Amino acid sequence: MAKKKAFALRVSEPVMQAMQRWADDDLRSLNAQIEWVLREALKKSGRLRDEKVQPVTEAIEQEHEDDDNRGE
């Protein structure tokens, strides 16, 4: 699983509001929606070659499962 890297992102208020509405429509968090949009743009442009890249929601779920398994 790829490690996640946190970073600050400056986005105009109208773009942020539009992304939040889109995320709400798709029942995703804003963070997951931004990552999905970026991943789709990278795939479309041919710049993302690793199809094994997990969406952030799946990666988080996997991390929680791994944590749970360590506690057993």
mmCIF file of the N, C-alpha and C atoms, coordinates in Angstrom:
data_MODEL
# 
_entry.id   MODEL 
# 
loop_
_atom_site.group_PDB 
_atom_site.id 
_atom_site.type_symbol 
_atom_site.label_atom_id 
_atom_site.label_alt_id 
_atom_site.label_comp_id 
_atom_site.label_asym_id 
_atom_site.label_entity_id 
_atom_site.label_seq_id 
_atom_site.pdbx_PDB_ins_code 
_atom_site.Cartn_x 
_atom_site.Cartn_y 
_atom_site.Cartn_z 
_atom_site.occupancy 
_atom_site.B_iso_or_equiv 
_atom_site.pdbx_formal_charge 
_atom_site.auth_seq_id 
_atom_site.auth_comp_id 
_atom_site.auth_asym_id 
_atom_site.auth_atom_id 
_atom_site.pdbx_PDB_model_num 
ATOM 1   N N  . MET A 1 1  ? 0.836   -1.173  0.000   1.00 0.00 ? 1  MET A N  1 
ATOM 2   C CA . MET A 1 1  ? 0.000   0.000   0.000   1.00 0.00 ? 1  MET A CA 1 
ATOM 3   C C  . MET A 1 1  ? 0.884   1.240   0.000   1.00 0.00 ? 1  MET A C  1 
ATOM 4   N N  . ALA A 1 2  ? 0.520   2.201   -0.815  1.00 0.00 ? 2  ALA A N  1 
ATOM 5   C CA . ALA A 1 2  ? 1.287   3.447   -0.902  1.00 0.00 ? 2  ALA A CA 1 
ATOM 6   C C  . ALA A 1 2  ? 1.050   4.288   0.350   1.00 0.00 ? 2  ALA A C  1 
ATOM 7   N N  . LYS A 1 3  ? 2.113   4.908   0.813   1.00 0.00 ? 3  LYS A N  1 
ATOM 8   C CA . LYS A 1 3  ? 1.995   5.816   1.955   1.00 0.00 ? 3  LYS A CA 1 
ATOM 9   C C  . LYS A 1 3  ? 1.287   7.084   1.517   1.00 0.00 ? 3  LYS A C  1 
ATOM 10  N N  . LYS A 1 4  ? 0.537   7.673   2.418   1.00 0.00 ? 4  LYS A N  1 
ATOM 11  C CA . LYS A 1 4  ? -0.163  8.927   2.143   1.00 0.00 ? 4  LYS A CA 1 
ATOM 12  C C  . LYS A 1 4  ? 0.701   10.071  2.626   1.00 0.00 ? 4  LYS A C  1 
ATOM 13  N N  . LYS A 1 5  ? 0.700   11.149  1.886   1.00 0.00 ? 5  LYS A N  1 
ATOM 14  C CA . LYS A 1 5  ? 1.485   12.316  2.246   1.00 0.00 ? 5  LYS A CA 1 
ATOM 15  C C  . LYS A 1 5  ? 0.531   13.483  2.438   1.00 0.00 ? 5  LYS A C  1 
ATOM 16  N N  . ALA A 1 6  ? 0.578   14.098  3.592   1.00 0.00 ? 6  ALA A N  1 
ATOM 17  C CA . ALA A 1 6  ? -0.270  15.252  3.886   1.00 0.00 ? 6  ALA A CA 1 
ATOM 18  C C  . ALA A 1 6  ? 0.410   16.523  3.392   1.00 0.00 ? 6  ALA A C  1 
ATOM 19  N N  . PHE A 1 7  ? -0.385  17.429  2.841   1.00 0.00 ? 7  PHE A N  1 
ATOM 20  C CA . PHE A 1 7  ? 0.151   18.720  2.436   1.00 0.00 ? 7  PHE A CA 1 
ATOM 21  C C  . PHE A 1 7  ? -0.979  19.735  2.375   1.00 0.00 ? 7  PHE A C  1 
ATOM 22  N N  . ALA A 1 8  ? -0.623  20.997  2.524   1.00 0.00 ? 8  ALA A N  1 
ATOM 23  C CA . ALA A 1 8  ? -1.607  22.079  2.464   1.00 0.00 ? 8  ALA A CA 1 
ATOM 24  C C  . ALA A 1 8  ? -1.904  22.396  1.001   1.00 0.00 ? 8  ALA A C  1 
ATOM 25  N N  . LEU A 1 9  ? -3.152  22.662  0.711   1.00 0.00 ? 9  LEU A N  1 
ATOM 26  C CA . LEU A 1 9  ? -3.574  22.973  -0.653  1.00 0.00 ? 9  LEU A CA 1 
ATOM 27  C C  . LEU A 1 9  ? -4.375  24.266  -0.616  1.00 0.00 ? 9  LEU A C  1 
ATOM 28  N N  . ARG A 1 10 ? -3.911  25.256  -1.355  1.00 0.00 ? 10 ARG A N  1 
ATOM 29  C CA . ARG A 1 10 ? -4.633  26.528  -1.430  1.00 0.00 ? 10 ARG A CA 1 
ATOM 30  C C  . ARG A 1 10 ? -5.557  26.470  -2.631  1.00 0.00 ? 10 ARG A C  1 
ATOM 31  N N  . VAL A 1 11 ? -6.845  26.644  -2.381  1.00 0.00 ? 11 VAL A N  1 
ATOM 32  C CA . VAL A 1 11 ? -7.861  26.580  -3.429  1.00 0.00 ? 11 VAL A CA 1 
ATOM 33  C C  . VAL A 1 11 ? -8.822  27.738  -3.213  1.00 0.00 ? 11 VAL A C  1 
ATOM 34  N N  . SER A 1 12 ? -9.279  28.327  -4.314  1.00 0.00 ? 12 SER A N  1 
ATOM 35  C CA . SER A 1 12 ? -10.227 29.432  -4.186  1.00 0.00 ? 12 SER A CA 1 
ATOM 36  C C  . SER A 1 12 ? -11.522 28.932  -3.548  1.00 0.00 ? 12 SER A C  1 
ATOM 37  N N  . GLU A 1 13 ? -12.211 29.824  -2.893  1.00 0.00 ? 13 GLU A N  1 
ATOM 38  C CA . GLU A 1 13 ? -13.456 29.474  -2.198  1.00 0.00 ? 13 GLU A CA 1 
ATOM 39  C C  . GLU A 1 13 ? -14.507 28.890  -3.151  1.00 0.00 ? 13 GLU A C  1 
ATOM 40  N N  . PRO A 1 14 ? -14.729 29.479  -4.334  1.00 0.00 ? 14 PRO A N  1 
ATOM 41  C CA . PRO A 1 14 ? -15.732 28.878  -5.239  1.00 0.00 ? 14 PRO A CA 1 
ATOM 42  C C  . PRO A 1 14 ? -15.371 27.450  -5.672  1.00 0.00 ? 14 PRO A C  1 
ATOM 43  N N  . VAL A 1 15 ? -14.092 27.191  -5.913  1.00 0.00 ? 15 VAL A N  1 
ATOM 44  C CA . VAL A 1 15 ? -13.669 25.838  -6.297  1.00 0.00 ? 15 VAL A CA 1 
ATOM 45  C C  . VAL A 1 15 ? -13.869 24.888  -5.123  1.00 0.00 ? 15 VAL A C  1 
ATOM 46  N N  . MET A 1 16 ? -13.519 25.314  -3.930  1.00 0.00 ? 16 MET A N  1 
ATOM 47  C CA . MET A 1 16 ? -13.682 24.470  -2.745  1.00 0.00 ? 16 MET A CA 1 
ATOM 48  C C  . MET A 1 16 ? -15.158 24.149  -2.506  1.00 0.00 ? 16 MET A C  1 
ATOM 49  N N  . GLN A 1 17 ? -16.010 25.142  -2.664  1.00 0.00 ? 17 GLN A N  1 
ATOM 50  C CA . GLN A 1 17 ? -17.448 24.917  -2.472  1.00 0.00 ? 17 GLN A CA 1 
ATOM 51  C C  . GLN A 1 17 ? -17.999 23.950  -3.520  1.00 0.00 ? 17 GLN A C  1 
ATOM 52  N N  . ALA A 1 18 ? -17.562 24.108  -4.770  1.00 0.00 ? 18 ALA A N  1 
ATOM 53  C CA . ALA A 1 18 ? -18.006 23.208  -5.831  1.00 0.00 ? 18 ALA A CA 1 
ATOM 54  C C  . ALA A 1 18 ? -17.528 21.780  -5.566  1.00 0.00 ? 18 ALA A C  1 
ATOM 55  N N  . MET A 1 19 ? -16.280 21.632  -5.109  1.00 0.00 ? 19 MET A N  1 
ATOM 56  C CA . MET A 1 19 ? -15.753 20.305  -4.789  1.00 0.00 ? 19 MET A CA 1 
ATOM 57  C C  . MET A 1 19 ? -16.521 19.680  -3.628  1.00 0.00 ? 19 MET A C  1 
ATOM 58  N N  . GLN A 1 20 ? -16.867 20.496  -2.637  1.00 0.00 ? 20 GLN A N  1 
ATOM 59  C CA . GLN A 1 20 ? -17.622 19.975  -1.494  1.00 0.00 ? 20 GLN A CA 1 
ATOM 60  C C  . GLN A 1 20 ? -19.012 19.509  -1.933  1.00 0.00 ? 20 GLN A C  1 
ATOM 61  N N  . ARG A 1 21 ? -19.670 20.283  -2.798  1.00 0.00 ? 21 ARG A N  1 
ATOM 62  C CA . ARG A 1 21 ? -20.989 19.865  -3.305  1.00 0.00 ? 21 ARG A CA 1 
ATOM 63  C C  . ARG A 1 21 ? -20.876 18.552  -4.078  1.00 0.00 ? 21 ARG A C  1 
ATOM 64  N N  . TRP A 1 22 ? -19.847 18.445  -4.907  1.00 0.00 ? 22 TRP A N  1 
ATOM 65  C CA . TRP A 1 22 ? -19.631 17.232  -5.688  1.00 0.00 ? 22 TRP A CA 1 
ATOM 66  C C  . TRP A 1 22 ? -19.360 16.051  -4.757  1.00 0.00 ? 22 TRP A C  1 
ATOM 67  N N  . ALA A 1 23 ? -18.526 16.260  -3.756  1.00 0.00 ? 23 ALA A N  1 
ATOM 68  C CA . ALA A 1 23 ? -18.228 15.207  -2.786  1.00 0.00 ? 23 ALA A CA 1 
ATOM 69  C C  . ALA A 1 23 ? -19.505 14.776  -2.065  1.00 0.00 ? 23 ALA A C  1 
ATOM 70  N N  . ASP A 1 24 ? -20.322 15.732  -1.678  1.00 0.00 ? 24 ASP A N  1 
ATOM 71  C CA . ASP A 1 24 ? -21.586 15.407  -1.011  1.00 0.00 ? 24 ASP A CA 1 
ATOM 72  C C  . ASP A 1 24 ? -22.494 14.583  -1.925  1.00 0.00 ? 24 ASP A C  1 
ATOM 73  N N  . ASP A 1 25 ? -22.555 14.967  -3.196  1.00 0.00 ? 25 ASP A N  1 
ATOM 74  C CA . ASP A 1 25 ? -23.377 14.239  -4.166  1.00 0.00 ? 25 ASP A CA 1 
ATOM 75  C C  . ASP A 1 25 ? -22.907 12.798  -4.329  1.00 0.00 ? 25 ASP A C  1 
ATOM 76  N N  . ASP A 1 26 ? -21.591 12.592  -4.283  1.00 0.00 ? 26 ASP A N  1 
ATOM 77  C CA . ASP A 1 26 ? -21.006 11.261  -4.466  1.00 0.00 ? 26 ASP A CA 1 
ATOM 78  C C  . ASP A 1 26 ? -20.799 10.510  -3.156  1.00 0.00 ? 26 ASP A C  1 
ATOM 79  N N  . LEU A 1 27 ? -21.260 11.104  -2.050  1.00 0.00 ? 27 LEU A N  1 
ATOM 80  C CA . LEU A 1 27 ? -21.124 10.505  -0.716  1.00 0.00 ? 27 LEU A CA 1 
ATOM 81  C C  . LEU A 1 27 ? -19.668 10.198  -0.377  1.00 0.00 ? 27 LEU A C  1 
ATOM 82  N N  . ARG A 1 28 ? -18.789 11.150  -0.709  1.00 0.00 ? 28 ARG A N  1 
ATOM 83  C CA . ARG A 1 28 ? -17.368 11.039  -0.380  1.00 0.00 ? 28 ARG A CA 1 
ATOM 84  C C  . ARG A 1 28 ? -16.983 12.200  0.532   1.00 0.00 ? 28 ARG A C  1 
ATOM 85  N N  . SER A 1 29 ? -15.872 12.019  1.230   1.00 0.00 ? 29 SER A N  1 
ATOM 86  C CA . SER A 1 29 ? -15.304 13.151  1.961   1.00 0.00 ? 29 SER A CA 1 
ATOM 87  C C  . SER A 1 29 ? -14.691 14.100  0.939   1.00 0.00 ? 29 SER A C  1 
ATOM 88  N N  . LEU A 1 30 ? -14.477 15.325  1.331   1.00 0.00 ? 30 LEU A N  1 
ATOM 89  C CA . LEU A 1 30 ? -13.847 16.292  0.432   1.00 0.00 ? 30 LEU A CA 1 
ATOM 90  C C  . LEU A 1 30 ? -12.453 15.805  0.035   1.00 0.00 ? 30 LEU A C  1 
ATOM 91  N N  . ASN A 1 31 ? -11.706 15.285  0.986   1.00 0.00 ? 31 ASN A N  1 
ATOM 92  C CA . ASN A 1 31 ? -10.365 14.780  0.694   1.00 0.00 ? 31 ASN A CA 1 
ATOM 93  C C  . ASN A 1 31 ? -10.413 13.647  -0.334  1.00 0.00 ? 31 ASN A C  1 
ATOM 94  N N  . ALA A 1 32 ? -11.316 12.693  -0.137  1.00 0.00 ? 32 ALA A N  1 
ATOM 95  C CA . ALA A 1 32 ? -11.436 11.574  -1.071  1.00 0.00 ? 32 ALA A CA 1 
ATOM 96  C C  . ALA A 1 32 ? -11.861 12.061  -2.451  1.00 0.00 ? 32 ALA A C  1 
ATOM 97  N N  . GLN A 1 33 ? -12.730 13.065  -2.500  1.00 0.00 ? 33 GLN A N  1 
ATOM 98  C CA . GLN A 1 33 ? -13.180 13.601  -3.783  1.00 0.00 ? 33 GLN A CA 1 
ATOM 99  C C  . GLN A 1 33 ? -12.024 14.266  -4.536  1.00 0.00 ? 33 GLN A C  1 
ATOM 100 N N  . ILE A 1 34 ? -11.235 15.057  -3.824  1.00 0.00 ? 34 ILE A N  1 
ATOM 101 C CA . ILE A 1 34 ? -10.084 15.716  -4.459  1.00 0.00 ? 34 ILE A CA 1 
ATOM 102 C C  . ILE A 1 34 ? -9.113  14.665  -4.985  1.00 0.00 ? 34 ILE A C  1 
ATOM 103 N N  . GLU A 1 35 ? -8.840  13.633  -4.186  1.00 0.00 ? 35 GLU A N  1 
ATOM 104 C CA . GLU A 1 35 ? -7.929  12.588  -4.642  1.00 0.00 ? 35 GLU A CA 1 
ATOM 105 C C  . GLU A 1 35 ? -8.507  11.863  -5.852  1.00 0.00 ? 35 GLU A C  1 
ATOM 106 N N  . TRP A 1 36 ? -9.805  11.593  -5.857  1.00 0.00 ? 36 TRP A N  1 
ATOM 107 C CA . TRP A 1 36 ? -10.448 10.912  -6.980  1.00 0.00 ? 36 TRP A CA 1 
ATOM 108 C C  . TRP A 1 36 ? -10.334 11.747  -8.260  1.00 0.00 ? 36 TRP A C  1 
ATOM 109 N N  . VAL A 1 37 ? -10.605 13.060  -8.147  1.00 0.00 ? 37 VAL A N  1 
ATOM 110 C CA . VAL A 1 37 ? -10.508 13.944  -9.313  1.00 0.00 ? 37 VAL A CA 1 
ATOM 111 C C  . VAL A 1 37 ? -9.073  13.966  -9.846  1.00 0.00 ? 37 VAL A C  1 
ATOM 112 N N  . LEU A 1 38 ? -8.108  14.071  -8.951  1.00 0.00 ? 38 LEU A N  1 
ATOM 113 C CA . LEU A 1 38 ? -6.703  14.065  -9.374  1.00 0.00 ? 38 LEU A CA 1 
ATOM 114 C C  . LEU A 1 38 ? -6.330  12.747  -10.042 1.00 0.00 ? 38 LEU A C  1 
ATOM 115 N N  . ARG A 1 39 ? -6.744  11.624  -9.431  1.00 0.00 ? 39 ARG A N  1 
ATOM 116 C CA . ARG A 1 39 ? -6.420  10.313  -9.985  1.00 0.00 ? 39 ARG A CA 1 
ATOM 117 C C  . ARG A 1 39 ? -7.036  10.134  -11.374 1.00 0.00 ? 39 ARG A C  1 
ATOM 118 N N  . GLU A 1 40 ? -8.304  10.543  -11.538 1.00 0.00 ? 40 GLU A N  1 
ATOM 119 C CA . GLU A 1 40 ? -8.972  10.427  -12.837 1.00 0.00 ? 40 GLU A CA 1 
ATOM 120 C C  . GLU A 1 40 ? -8.279  11.283  -13.896 1.00 0.00 ? 40 GLU A C  1 
ATOM 121 N N  . ALA A 1 41 ? -7.867  12.490  -13.528 1.00 0.00 ? 41 ALA A N  1 
ATOM 122 C CA . ALA A 1 41 ? -7.165  13.363  -14.475 1.00 0.00 ? 41 ALA A CA 1 
ATOM 123 C C  . ALA A 1 41 ? -5.817  12.748  -14.867 1.00 0.00 ? 41 ALA A C  1 
ATOM 124 N N  . LEU A 1 42 ? -5.119  12.147  -13.899 1.00 0.00 ? 42 LEU A N  1 
ATOM 125 C CA . LEU A 1 42 ? -3.841  11.507  -14.183 1.00 0.00 ? 42 LEU A CA 1 
ATOM 126 C C  . LEU A 1 42 ? -4.018  10.296  -15.102 1.00 0.00 ? 42 LEU A C  1 
ATOM 127 N N  . LYS A 1 43 ? -5.048  9.502   -14.856 1.00 0.00 ? 43 LYS A N  1 
ATOM 128 C CA . LYS A 1 43 ? -5.317  8.355   -15.726 1.00 0.00 ? 43 LYS A CA 1 
ATOM 129 C C  . LYS A 1 43 ? -5.627  8.825   -17.143 1.00 0.00 ? 43 LYS A C  1 
ATOM 130 N N  . LYS A 1 44 ? -6.500  9.824   -17.252 1.00 0.00 ? 44 LYS A N  1 
ATOM 131 C CA . LYS A 1 44 ? -6.922  10.324  -18.559 1.00 0.00 ? 44 LYS A CA 1 
ATOM 132 C C  . LYS A 1 44 ? -5.742  10.865  -19.363 1.00 0.00 ? 44 LYS A C  1 
ATOM 133 N N  . SER A 1 45 ? -4.799  11.483  -18.689 1.00 0.00 ? 45 SER A N  1 
ATOM 134 C CA . SER A 1 45 ? -3.635  12.060  -19.373 1.00 0.00 ? 45 SER A CA 1 
ATOM 135 C C  . SER A 1 45 ? -2.522  11.033  -19.602 1.00 0.00 ? 45 SER A C  1 
ATOM 136 N N  . GLY A 1 46 ? -2.710  9.820   -19.069 1.00 0.00 ? 46 GLY A N  1 
ATOM 137 C CA . GLY A 1 46 ? -1.696  8.784   -19.230 1.00 0.00 ? 46 GLY A CA 1 
ATOM 138 C C  . GLY A 1 46 ? -0.521  8.934   -18.292 1.00 0.00 ? 46 GLY A C  1 
ATOM 139 N N  . ARG A 1 47 ? -0.664  9.716   -17.262 1.00 0.00 ? 47 ARG A N  1 
ATOM 140 C CA . ARG A 1 47 ? 0.452   9.960   -16.337 1.00 0.00 ? 47 ARG A CA 1 
ATOM 141 C C  . ARG A 1 47 ? 0.433   9.043   -15.118 1.00 0.00 ? 47 ARG A C  1 
ATOM 142 N N  . LEU A 1 48 ? -0.656  8.321   -14.915 1.00 0.00 ? 48 LEU A N  1 
ATOM 143 C CA . LEU A 1 48 ? -0.740  7.385   -13.792 1.00 0.00 ? 48 LEU A CA 1 
ATOM 144 C C  . LEU A 1 48 ? -0.679  5.982   -14.366 1.00 0.00 ? 48 LEU A C  1 
ATOM 145 N N  . ARG A 1 49 ? 0.463   5.360   -14.217 1.00 0.00 ? 49 ARG A N  1 
ATOM 146 C CA . ARG A 1 49 ? 0.653   4.038   -14.814 1.00 0.00 ? 49 ARG A CA 1 
ATOM 147 C C  . ARG A 1 49 ? 0.305   2.913   -13.853 1.00 0.00 ? 49 ARG A C  1 
ATOM 148 N N  . ASP A 1 50 ? 0.405   3.159   -12.574 1.00 0.00 ? 50 ASP A N  1 
ATOM 149 C CA . ASP A 1 50 ? 0.149   2.126   -11.574 1.00 0.00 ? 50 ASP A CA 1 
ATOM 150 C C  . ASP A 1 50 ? -1.336  2.057   -11.273 1.00 0.00 ? 50 ASP A C  1 
ATOM 151 N N  . GLU A 1 51 ? -2.018  1.104   -11.864 1.00 0.00 ? 51 GLU A N  1 
ATOM 152 C CA . GLU A 1 51 ? -3.459  0.949   -11.644 1.00 0.00 ? 51 GLU A CA 1 
ATOM 153 C C  . GLU A 1 51 ? -3.763  0.391   -10.258 1.00 0.00 ? 51 GLU A C  1 
ATOM 154 N N  . LYS A 1 52 ? -2.731  0.011   -9.510  1.00 0.00 ? 52 LYS A N  1 
ATOM 155 C CA . LYS A 1 52 ? -2.930  -0.545  -8.180  1.00 0.00 ? 52 LYS A CA 1 
ATOM 156 C C  . LYS A 1 52 ? -3.056  0.535   -7.114  1.00 0.00 ? 52 LYS A C  1 
ATOM 157 N N  . VAL A 1 53 ? -3.045  1.803   -7.499  1.00 0.00 ? 53 VAL A N  1 
ATOM 158 C CA . VAL A 1 53 ? -3.159  2.890   -6.532  1.00 0.00 ? 53 VAL A CA 1 
ATOM 159 C C  . VAL A 1 53 ? -4.544  2.837   -5.918  1.00 0.00 ? 53 VAL A C  1 
ATOM 160 N N  . GLN A 1 54 ? -4.591  2.731   -4.591  1.00 0.00 ? 54 GLN A N  1 
ATOM 161 C CA . GLN A 1 54 ? -5.864  2.629   -3.890  1.00 0.00 ? 54 GLN A CA 1 
ATOM 162 C C  . GLN A 1 54 ? -6.484  4.000   -3.675  1.00 0.00 ? 54 GLN A C  1 
ATOM 163 N N  . PRO A 1 55 ? -7.808  4.098   -3.812  1.00 0.00 ? 55 PRO A N  1 
ATOM 164 C CA . PRO A 1 55 ? -8.474  5.323   -3.392  1.00 0.00 ? 55 PRO A CA 1 
ATOM 165 C C  . PRO A 1 55 ? -8.229  5.540   -1.903  1.00 0.00 ? 55 PRO A C  1 
ATOM 166 N N  . VAL A 1 56 ? -8.251  6.769   -1.471  1.00 0.00 ? 56 VAL A N  1 
ATOM 167 C CA . VAL A 1 56 ? -7.933  7.089   -0.077  1.00 0.00 ? 56 VAL A CA 1 
ATOM 168 C C  . VAL A 1 56 ? -8.874  6.372   0.885   1.00 0.00 ? 56 VAL A C  1 
ATOM 169 N N  . THR A 1 57 ? -10.150 6.245   0.548   1.00 0.00 ? 57 THR A N  1 
ATOM 170 C CA . THR A 1 57 ? -11.085 5.585   1.461   1.00 0.00 ? 57 THR A CA 1 
ATOM 171 C C  . THR A 1 57 ? -10.720 4.121   1.643   1.00 0.00 ? 57 THR A C  1 
ATOM 172 N N  . GLU A 1 58 ? -10.317 3.443   0.558   1.00 0.00 ? 58 GLU A N  1 
ATOM 173 C CA . GLU A 1 58 ? -9.910  2.049   0.672   1.00 0.00 ? 58 GLU A CA 1 
ATOM 174 C C  . GLU A 1 58 ? -8.617  1.921   1.456   1.00 0.00 ? 58 GLU A C  1 
ATOM 175 N N  . ALA A 1 59 ? -7.708  2.837   1.265   1.00 0.00 ? 59 ALA A N  1 
ATOM 176 C CA . ALA A 1 59 ? -6.435  2.805   1.982   1.00 0.00 ? 59 ALA A CA 1 
ATOM 177 C C  . ALA A 1 59 ? -6.664  2.992   3.477   1.00 0.00 ? 59 ALA A C  1 
ATOM 178 N N  . ILE A 1 60 ? -7.553  3.903   3.842   1.00 0.00 ? 60 ILE A N  1 
ATOM 179 C CA . ILE A 1 60 ? -7.847  4.143   5.260   1.00 0.00 ? 60 ILE A CA 1 
ATOM 180 C C  . ILE A 1 60 ? -8.489  2.906   5.875   1.00 0.00 ? 60 ILE A C  1 
ATOM 181 N N  . GLU A 1 61 ? -9.445  2.295   5.159   1.00 0.00 ? 61 GLU A N  1 
ATOM 182 C CA . GLU A 1 61 ? -10.083 1.081   5.658   1.00 0.00 ? 61 GLU A CA 1 
ATOM 183 C C  . GLU A 1 61 ? -9.050  -0.021  5.861   1.00 0.00 ? 61 GLU A C  1 
ATOM 184 N N  . GLN A 1 62 ? -8.117  -0.164  4.924   1.00 0.00 ? 62 GLN A N  1 
ATOM 185 C CA . GLN A 1 62 ? -7.077  -1.178  5.035   1.00 0.00 ? 62 GLN A CA 1 
ATOM 186 C C  . GLN A 1 62 ? -6.190  -0.912  6.242   1.00 0.00 ? 62 GLN A C  1 
ATOM 187 N N  . GLU A 1 63 ? -5.854  0.364   6.483   1.00 0.00 ? 63 GLU A N  1 
ATOM 188 C CA . GLU A 1 63 ? -5.032  0.712   7.645   1.00 0.00 ? 63 GLU A CA 1 
ATOM 189 C C  . GLU A 1 63 ? -5.741  0.324   8.935   1.00 0.00 ? 63 GLU A C  1 
ATOM 190 N N  . HIS A 1 64 ? -7.059  0.576   9.011   1.00 0.00 ? 64 HIS A N  1 
ATOM 191 C CA . HIS A 1 64 ? -7.822  0.221   10.210  1.00 0.00 ? 64 HIS A CA 1 
ATOM 192 C C  . HIS A 1 64 ? -7.863  -1.293  10.397  1.00 0.00 ? 64 HIS A C  1 
ATOM 193 N N  . GLU A 1 65 ? -8.032  -2.038  9.300   1.00 0.00 ? 65 GLU A N  1 
ATOM 194 C CA . GLU A 1 65 ? -8.023  -3.496  9.397   1.00 0.00 ? 65 GLU A CA 1 
ATOM 195 C C  . GLU A 1 65 ? -6.661  -3.991  9.864   1.00 0.00 ? 65 GLU A C  1 
ATOM 196 N N  . ASP A 1 66 ? -5.590  -3.406  9.336   1.00 0.00 ? 66 ASP A N  1 
ATOM 197 C CA . ASP A 1 66 ? -4.251  -3.793  9.758   1.00 0.00 ? 66 ASP A CA 1 
ATOM 198 C C  . ASP A 1 66 ? -4.042  -3.520  11.234  1.00 0.00 ? 66 ASP A C  1 
ATOM 199 N N  . ASP A 1 67 ? -4.531  -2.362  11.708  1.00 0.00 ? 67 ASP A N  1 
ATOM 200 C CA . ASP A 1 67 ? -4.406  -2.022  13.130  1.00 0.00 ? 67 ASP A CA 1 
ATOM 201 C C  . ASP A 1 67 ? -5.187  -3.019  13.991  1.00 0.00 ? 67 ASP A C  1 
ATOM 202 N N  . ASP A 1 68 ? -6.403  -3.365  13.536  1.00 0.00 ? 68 ASP A N  1 
ATOM 203 C CA . ASP A 1 68 ? -7.216  -4.321  14.277  1.00 0.00 ? 68 ASP A CA 1 
ATOM 204 C C  . ASP A 1 68 ? -6.541  -5.689  14.359  1.00 0.00 ? 68 ASP A C  1 
ATOM 205 N N  . ASN A 1 69 ? -5.938  -6.114  13.258  1.00 0.00 ? 69 ASN A N  1 
ATOM 206 C CA . ASN A 1 69 ? -5.270  -7.415  13.223  1.00 0.00 ? 69 ASN A CA 1 
ATOM 207 C C  . ASN A 1 69 ? -4.038  -7.451  14.112  1.00 0.00 ? 69 ASN A C  1 
ATOM 208 N N  . ARG A 1 70 ? -3.375  -6.326  14.289  1.00 0.00 ? 70 ARG A N  1 
ATOM 209 C CA . ARG A 1 70 ? -2.189  -6.286  15.155  1.00 0.00 ? 70 ARG A CA 1 
ATOM 210 C C  . ARG A 1 70 ? -2.581  -6.453  16.617  1.00 0.00 ? 70 ARG A C  1 
ATOM 211 N N  . GLY A 1 71 ? -3.795  -6.021  16.975  1.00 0.00 ? 71 GLY A N  1 
ATOM 212 C CA . GLY A 1 71 ? -4.241  -6.084  18.352  1.00 0.00 ? 71 GLY A CA 1 
ATOM 213 C C  . GLY A 1 71 ? -4.721  -7.456  18.789  1.00 0.00 ? 71 GLY A C  1 
ATOM 214 N N  . GLU A 1 72 ? -4.845  -8.374  17.835  1.00 0.00 ? 72 GLU A N  1 
ATOM 215 C CA . GLU A 1 72 ? -5.342  -9.723  18.172  1.00 0.00 ? 72 GLU A CA 1 
ATOM 216 C C  . GLU A 1 72 ? -4.293  -10.576 18.805  1.00 0.00 ? 72 GLU A C  1 
# 
